[in-house]
Structures are given as C-alpha cells and as structure tokens.
Amino acid sequence: MATLLQEKFDRLVSFPPTTFPVISLYLNAEPDQHGKDDLERFLRRELPARGRTFEPRTADRESYDRDVERIHAWVAENLRPSANGVAIFACSGADDFFEAVQLEAPVKEHRLYVYNQPQLYELARLTDAYPRYAAVVLDSQQARIFVFALGGTVGHADVVAEESVKKHQAGGWSQARYQRHVDSIRQQHAKDTVAALERIVREEDIGHIVLAGDEVMVPAFREELPQHLQDKLVDDVLRLDISAPEHEVLEATLDAMISEDRRDDADRVRRAIEGYRAGGLGVAGLGPTLVALIRGQVGELLISEEFETRHAEPVPRNSPLLPPELVAGLAEEVETVDLPDELVTRSRSTGATVSFIQNPTLLAEVDGVAAILRFTL
C-alpha cells in the first residue's frame, strides 16, 4: 500500500498547472450515526454548487461535469466499508487525469478544492500524522513484526523460536546447564528476529521502530541490534502481550510515535533556527524558505499546523508574500498561488520531507515555516 501511495503521490506532484479545473476532494468516511450518508450529502450539495461557477457549455464546465460524474460513480462502486478517509483528484480536461486513495487514517473533515493543480497539503499532513514505521512485539517464544502507515497495517511477519523454553523436566541437567541452554535459545530467537526486522527495514524503507516486550526479551533483543537499527528505535519501550490484537498494537505504538514526534519537533525547529542565525544549514520565514525550495536546498520543510488556517486563500501572483524567484517561474495562466500547497508540492518534487509542527509557538515568530537545508550557497 505504501509503495502504491508513493507512486500516486509522485504522479500528483508532477501534475503541471493547467487551465482546466482540477478537483481535489478529501472525504471523512468514518461511520457516524448516519453511516456514510453525510458523505453523500456533501457530494450532492458541494459538487454542483462549485460547478455553477463555470459558464455553461464551456470546456471548463464540460471537464468539471465529467469529473463529477466519475467521482459519484467511483464512490458508489469502489469505496470500501473499512475506509476512514478518501482523497480523489480529477481533471478530465487534462488527459482524463484521475487518482483516488482510500485511507484507514481519518480525514479531519470533508474538503473540496477546485484549482489549477492537485491540492496536496492535506495528504502530506496525513502522511506526517500517521507515519510509516515498524513495530516489534516479542516474548521468548514468538515475535510479531508489523509495518504501519497511514493508520493501517501494510505488512506483517511472525518469527517463532526454534525451540520452546517453557517449563519442562530437566532430568539429569544441572540448573546452571539448563539456564545456559535457555539463554542460548533466547539469544538465537533474538538474532532471528533482528535478521527479519533488518530485512523489513531495508525493503520497506523504515525510519522508526517501536519495541514492545517483556523485561527478559527486550534486553536480549537490543543486544543483537546493529547500530543503524538502534538509531531508529523510539525512546518509549511498551508493555504489550504477544497475543494483543492488531488494532491494540497499532493504537499503542502510534501513541508512542506521536510522543516521539512531538519531542523531535522542538529539536527540528532549533536546528533550523540556529542554522538560520549562523548563516548555515537553516532558513526561516516564508519568502526565504520558498527561495530555498526553488533552489533545491531544503532537506526538511517545517510547517506549523496553523499555517493553512492563516493562509486559507490563494494569493495573487503580484503579492509581496511571493519572492521574485517564484513569480518568474510561474506560467502566464497562473494568476494565484496557494501558499500551503506550494510549500508542500515543491518539497515533495525536490525530495524534501515535510514535518508538521503541532506546537504553534515554535514557529510563530517566523511566519509559521522554516527548513533544514541540505547545503548552503
């Protein structure tokens, strides 16, 4: 799922601005007391209302109306009961462009954008809020390794110890010899689990690992971890039973990831601001950050959760908020710029990561945006 989502994200990022209307539709598909009826009401109300803003029998209106028909058909035929969020992007006038993503992560609310290119801010926010990570739950008999992303499971593997260490008759063995045998079994189980985890981390491009287990196996497991996997461990080690249901593992480990991310937010902002002050690998403020994105310098964009609220309306191309370097690269038909989406799209198109900073005070004095740079000029 994650690889497929990345492919879709790449296609959305590379979509060039067009003169035709591009629909970006985010739907909260969580069931409520009315089931999914609220979703249908939103579509019936909002899609025709936006369509009436285009002149009848024009190319823009025809493209928009075809997209509306396709969206209704897709929702009726393809929306899974398990989906909690949906993102749909459509523009019939641009070679019948259509992308749909079903998510286990919930979208905050129904949102409809009609612009000249896909609006990716909300999708980027969801990717940051529900990150991709591995979770390891283990005891002396078994290990369960999960890969979670966007609020759901995208991979799962089990590792079973080759020999049981459950209570048995030791016979003529001394207690010390039996204990050495048990320790050897546990060590081998830890080695096997680490080998499986290392393969998964490599193949799935995992950035963080959450560990859960008992006081016996966790130390044995950590002793076998190579340094590059140690560096990916989150600080919180959880207590979860090996038989815990998958949804409980997801909930507990996601909470640990969120706590880790909040601790990291302050450090990320500090690095960006200190780099900015020293004229080094940091930049702060809207204009300077946009310029750094245009030059491909940004390694990680830091954007306040409140940024979208403060810049809810697109700004005209002659706005003083836009640096000349950005305006010079705009196509003639582009009259306005959506600042939140511009930041996110340029970040993704240049390979930069996007981190949403939940504490609004951390970036309050620098327009709600900063960046850690790859290089200086």
C-alpha positions in Angstrom: 0.0 0.0 0.0 2.7 2.4 1.0 4.6 1.9 -2.3 1.4 2.4 -4.3 0.6 5.5 -2.3 4.1 6.9 -3.0 3.6 6.3 -6.7 0.3 8.1 -6.6 1.9 11.0 -4.7 4.6 11.2 -7.3 2.1 11.5 -10.1 0.2 14.1 -8.2 3.3 16.2 -7.5 4.4 16.0 -11.2 1.0 17.2 -12.4 1.7 20.5 -14.2 -0.7 23.6 -13.7 -3.5 23.5 -16.3 -6.1 25.9 -17.5 -8.8 23.3 -16.8 -10.3 22.9 -13.3 -8.6 20.3 -11.1 -10.8 18.8 -8.4 -9.1 17.8 -5.1 -11.6 16.1 -2.9 -11.0 14.9 0.7 -13.7 12.9 2.4 -14.1 11.8 6.0 -15.5 8.3 5.5 -15.7 7.4 9.2 -19.1 5.9 10.0 -21.4 8.1 12.2 -24.9 7.7 13.4 -26.0 8.2 9.7 -23.4 5.7 8.3 -21.9 7.3 5.1 -25.0 9.4 4.4 -23.2 12.6 5.4 -20.6 11.9 2.7 -23.2 11.5 0.0 -25.0 14.7 1.1 -21.7 16.7 0.9 -21.1 15.4 -2.6 -24.7 16.2 -3.8 -24.5 19.7 -2.3 -21.0 20.9 -2.9 -20.0 19.5 -6.3 -23.0 21.1 -8.2 -22.5 24.4 -6.3 -18.9 24.7 -7.4 -19.8 23.6 -11.0 -22.2 26.5 -11.3 -19.3 28.9 -11.0 -18.3 27.9 -14.6 -20.1 29.2 -17.6 -22.4 26.6 -19.2 -21.2 24.8 -22.4 -17.6 25.8 -21.9 -14.6 23.5 -22.0 -14.0 24.1 -18.2 -17.6 23.3 -17.4 -17.6 20.1 -19.5 -14.4 18.9 -17.9 -15.8 19.6 -14.4 -19.1 17.9 -15.1 -17.4 14.8 -16.4 -15.2 14.7 -13.3 -18.3 15.0 -11.0 -19.9 12.0 -12.8 -16.8 10.0 -12.4 -16.4 10.8 -8.7 -20.0 9.8 -8.0 -19.5 6.5 -9.8 -16.2 5.8 -8.1 -17.6 6.4 -4.6 -20.7 4.3 -5.3 -18.7 1.4 -6.8 -15.3 1.4 -5.0 -15.5 3.0 -1.6 -14.6 0.2 0.9 -16.6 0.0 4.2 -13.3 -0.1 6.1 -12.0 3.2 4.7 -12.0 6.1 7.1 -10.7 8.7 4.6 -10.7 9.2 0.9 -8.7 11.6 -1.4 -9.8 12.0 -5.0 -8.1 14.1 -7.7 -9.6 14.6 -11.1 -9.3 16.7 -14.3 -10.9 15.2 -17.4 -9.6 18.1 -19.5 -6.0 17.0 -18.8 -6.0 13.6 -20.4 -8.7 12.2 -18.1 -6.5 12.5 -15.1 -8.0 10.7 -12.1 -6.4 9.4 -8.9 -8.2 8.0 -5.8 -6.7 7.0 -2.5 -8.5 5.1 0.2 -7.1 5.5 3.7 -7.5 3.8 7.1 -6.4 7.1 8.6 -9.3 9.5 9.1 -9.5 12.8 7.2 -10.5 15.6 9.6 -13.4 16.9 7.5 -14.9 16.9 4.0 -12.9 19.3 1.9 -13.3 20.3 -1.8 -10.8 22.4 -3.7 -11.0 23.4 -7.3 -7.7 24.8 -8.5 -5.3 24.5 -11.4 -3.4 21.6 -10.0 -3.9 19.0 -7.2 -4.0 20.3 -3.6 -1.7 18.0 -1.7 -1.4 19.8 1.7 -3.9 17.5 3.5 -2.4 14.3 2.0 1.0 15.4 3.2 -0.4 16.3 6.7 -1.9 12.8 6.9 1.3 11.2 5.9 3.1 13.1 8.7 0.4 12.5 11.3 0.2 8.7 10.6 3.9 7.9 9.7 5.4 4.8 8.3 7.2 2.7 11.0 7.8 -0.8 12.2 6.6 -2.3 15.5 8.1 -5.3 17.1 6.2 -7.2 19.8 8.1 -10.2 21.2 8.5 -12.7 24.0 10.7 -15.7 24.4 8.6 -17.9 22.1 7.5 -15.6 19.3 8.0 -12.2 17.7 5.4 -10.2 15.6 6.7 -7.5 13.3 4.3 -5.0 11.8 4.7 -2.2 9.3 2.1 0.5 9.9 1.4 3.5 7.7 -1.5 6.0 7.3 -3.3 4.4 10.2 -3.3 0.9 8.9 -1.2 -2.3 8.5 0.8 -2.6 5.3 2.9 -5.6 6.3 3.2 -8.3 9.0 5.7 -11.1 9.8 6.0 -13.7 12.5 9.2 -15.2 13.9 8.8 -18.3 16.1 11.6 -19.6 18.4 13.1 -22.8 17.1 12.8 -24.5 20.5 10.5 -23.9 23.3 11.7 -22.6 26.7 8.6 -23.5 28.5 8.8 -25.3 31.8 9.9 -29.0 31.4 11.6 -31.7 33.4 15.3 -31.0 33.3 16.2 -34.7 34.0 19.8 -35.1 34.8 20.7 -31.5 33.8 22.1 -29.1 36.4 20.2 -25.9 36.9 23.1 -23.9 35.6 23.4 -26.0 32.4 19.7 -25.7 31.8 19.8 -22.0 32.2 22.6 -21.7 29.7 20.5 -23.7 27.3 17.5 -21.4 27.8 19.7 -18.3 27.4 21.1 -19.8 24.1 17.5 -20.4 22.8 16.5 -16.8 23.7 19.7 -15.4 22.1 19.0 -17.3 18.9 15.4 -16.1 18.9 16.6 -12.5 19.3 19.1 -13.0 16.4 16.4 -14.4 14.2 14.0 -11.6 15.0 16.7 -9.0 14.3 17.5 -10.6 11.0 13.8 -10.5 9.9 13.5 -6.9 11.1 16.6 -5.8 9.3 15.3 -7.2 6.0 11.9 -5.5 6.5 13.5 -2.2 7.4 15.6 -2.3 4.3 12.9 -3.4 1.9 10.2 -1.1 3.3 12.5 1.9 3.9 11.5 2.2 7.6 12.7 5.2 9.5 11.4 4.4 13.0 11.0 1.2 15.1 8.7 0.8 18.2 9.6 -2.0 20.5 7.3 -3.9 22.9 8.1 -6.9 25.0 8.9 -8.2 28.5 11.8 -7.5 30.7 13.6 -10.7 29.6 13.5 -10.5 25.8 13.8 -6.7 25.3 17.4 -6.5 26.6 18.3 -9.7 24.7 16.8 -8.2 21.5 18.5 -4.9 21.9 21.9 -6.5 22.4 21.6 -8.1 19.0 20.5 -4.9 17.2 23.2 -3.3 15.0 23.8 0.4 15.5 21.9 1.5 12.4 18.7 -0.2 13.8 19.4 1.1 17.4 19.3 4.6 15.9 15.8 4.0 14.6 14.3 2.9 18.0 11.9 5.3 19.6 12.5 6.1 23.3 9.4 4.5 24.7 9.5 0.7 25.1 6.0 -0.6 25.5 4.5 -3.4 27.5 2.2 -5.4 25.2 1.2 -9.0 25.4 2.3 -11.1 22.4 -1.3 -12.0 21.8 -2.5 -8.4 21.8 -5.0 -7.7 18.9 -3.5 -5.9 15.9 -5.6 -2.8 16.5 -4.3 -2.5 20.0 -0.7 -2.8 18.8 -1.4 -0.1 16.2 -3.0 2.2 18.8 -0.3 1.8 21.4 2.6 2.1 19.0 1.1 5.1 17.2 0.8 6.9 20.5 4.5 6.2 21.1 5.3 7.5 17.6 3.3 10.7 18.2 5.1 11.3 21.5 8.4 10.8 19.8 7.5 13.2 17.0 6.5 15.9 19.5 9.8 15.6 21.2 11.6 15.8 17.9 9.6 18.9 16.8 11.4 21.2 19.2 14.8 19.8 18.1 14.0 20.2 14.4 12.9 23.8 14.9 16.0 24.6 17.0 18.3 23.2 14.3 16.6 25.2 11.6 16.6 28.5 13.6 20.2 28.1 14.8 21.3 27.3 11.2 19.5 30.4 10.0 21.1 32.6 12.7 24.5 31.3 11.8 24.0 31.6 8.1 24.4 27.9 7.8 22.1 24.9 7.2 18.8 26.6 8.2 16.3 29.1 6.8 13.2 30.7 8.4 10.3 32.7 7.1 8.0 32.3 4.1 10.0 34.1 1.5 13.4 32.7 2.3 12.0 29.2 2.6 10.3 29.4 -0.8 13.6 30.6 -2.3 15.5 27.7 -0.7 12.8 25.3 -2.1 13.2 26.7 -5.6 17.0 26.2 -5.4 16.6 22.6 -4.2 18.4 23.3 -0.9 15.7 22.1 1.5 16.1 18.7 3.1 13.2 19.0 5.6 10.4 21.6 5.5 9.0 22.5 8.9 5.5 24.0 8.7 3.2 24.9 11.5 -0.2 23.1 11.8 -1.8 26.6 11.8 -0.2 27.7 8.6 -3.1 26.6 6.4 -5.6 28.5 8.6 -3.5 31.7 8.4 -3.2 31.4 4.6 -6.5 29.8 3.7 -7.0 31.9 0.5 -4.7 31.8 -2.5 -2.7 35.0 -3.1 -2.3 36.8 -6.4 0.9 36.4 -8.3 1.8 40.0 -7.6 1.5 39.5 -3.8 4.5 40.8 -1.8 4.5 37.5 0.0 5.8 35.8 -3.1 9.6 36.1 -3.8 10.6 37.2 -7.4 12.2 33.8 -8.0 8.9 32.1 -7.6 6.9 34.6 -9.7 9.4 34.3 -12.5 8.8 30.6 -12.7 5.0 30.7 -12.9 3.2 30.1 -16.1 1.4 33.1 -17.6 -2.0 31.5 -17.0 -1.3 31.1 -13.2 -3.0 34.0 -11.5 -2.9 32.9 -7.9 -0.8 30.8 -5.6 -2.0 28.6 -2.8 0.8 29.0 -0.3 0.4 25.9 1.9 0.1 23.7 -1.2 3.0 25.5 -2.9 5.3 24.7 0.0 4.3 21.0 0.2 4.3 20.4 -3.6 7.7 22.0 -4.1 9.1 20.0 -1.1 7.9 16.7 -2.5 9.0 17.5 -6.0 12.6 18.1 -4.8 12.8 15.1 -2.5 12.4 17.1 0.8 10.5 15.7 3.7 7.6 17.6 5.2 7.1 17.8 9.0 4.1 19.5 10.5 4.9 21.2 13.8 2.0 20.8 16.2 3.1 23.4 18.8 2.2 26.7 17.1 4.5 28.8 19.3 7.7 27.1 17.9 7.4 28.8 14.5 5.1 31.7 15.5 7.9 34.4 15.0 9.0 33.2 11.5 5.7 33.1 9.5 5.0 29.5 10.6 7.6 28.0 8.3 11.3 27.1 8.3 13.5 24.5 6.8 16.6 22.4 7.5 18.9 22.7 4.5 21.0 20.2 2.6 23.6 22.7 1.5 24.3 26.4 1.5 25.1 28.7 -1.4 
